[in-house]
Amino acid sequence: MAVLKIYNEITTEEDKQFLKWCMGMDGVCFKDIDEFLSGMDEKDNTVDIRLHCDGGSVSEGWAIYDKLRASGKEISAIAEGKVASMATIIMMAAPKERRKAYKSANICVHNPWVPSYALGDSLTAEDLRKTAEGLQKEQDKMLDLYVERCECNRDEMQSLMNEDKFIDTDRAKALGIISEIIAPASAKKGSNNNNFNNMAKTGNVEVKQNLLDKLLGKLGYSKIEDVALGMDLSTADGGTLTVEREEGEPQVGDVASPDGEHVMPDGSIIVVADGKITEIKPASSGDGEEGGSDEETRITELETEVEELKTEIDELKEELEGAKAKAKTSSDLAILNAVKMVGGEKWLAKNCSTFKVKARTVSGANARKGIEGSSEETPMEREIRERKEGTYNKKK
């Protein structure tokens, strides 16, 4: 006889690796069961399943159930502790007469459900309808199996699934989930073996076991809503103070980090010790106290800096005006560029008009006076003439 122990959450192979490396936890996946069956002695035709499992992945649970049923082995199952959710489906791989439980075991069957975080931020009516139809189809599939393998009343089993709570072995036997209760070999009179059963009867034990719940439990949270959101506040010196609250002003007692005294932009000081805000000091009024003196010093420094910047601006303005006075206009630069591109001064000298105005003949009494009264050639006139004659800059 080969003993198959299922003591961990039923999970996919990928999630199993995640649990192992990130959380130090283990899981049971379809691949594990397949390898277990493949590794059995060919002459061994009996598999005894030992269950202490909270359930887990629906798809993985059905795959394990089908694999066990298809193995052709003689299957038996024993509930050794808690057997809940998909673990009860795997238990159904054994026929009713070979399903047993220890006296203190507890069993829970419930309707399939989708955790709120898996629904996304927004859903349409069509999305909700499809989700509801999928859940109802899975619920009917589980109920059909319970009715078939337990030979129980359908309505009674559905009512129990709706309650979503643990039941003791007596109730499980009455429903046909198990056929035998294994009595303790060392039972003592007046023992407290039924304490957990009594707690289960109160209906206070909820079944919410999935990957996220286990991760939250590892971190010390019972549900996703308990996870505090951090609010990052900037301090006066450019640092960051993280306060675990979604909104509102920080309050004494809030969880915060890092430890120390944090000066805020408004001048207030938040004191954090041992991961919590222990004191919030209001901004100083500046009535001669040390904080006020520091603030006045800073104001003086800023005023001096402003004056220096003003002086620098005036100097830059003067430089700009000087540059503007020396600068050529865009039209001037365009003309100069055009001349340079066609040959520069040589081209200009060659192509400028050589037309000379013919001297007018003057007559009359004022003619001689006009000639005698004419002024000498100006430098500009001389340059123009020499450029036309091609003698400009050729003098020694």
Secondary structure, DSSP 8 states (H G I E B T S, - for coil): -EEEEE-SEE--HHHHHHIIIIIS--EE-HHHHHHHHHTS-TT--EEEEEEEE--B-HHHHHHHHHHHHHT--EEEEEEEEEEETHHHHHHTTS-GGGEEEETT-EEE-------GGGG-S---HHHHHHHHHHHHHHHHHHHHHHHHHH---HHHHHHHHHH-B-B-HHHHHHHTS-SEEE--TT--TT--TTHHHHHHHTT--B---SHHHHHHHHTT-SSGGGS--EEEEE-TTS-EEEEE-SSS---TT-BEES-EEEE-TTS-EEEEETTEEEEEE-----SSSHHHHHHHHHHHHHHHHHHHHHHHHHHHHHHHHHHHHH---HHHHHHHHHHHHTTHHHHHHHHS-----------STTHHHHHHT-----HHHHHHHHHHHT-TT---
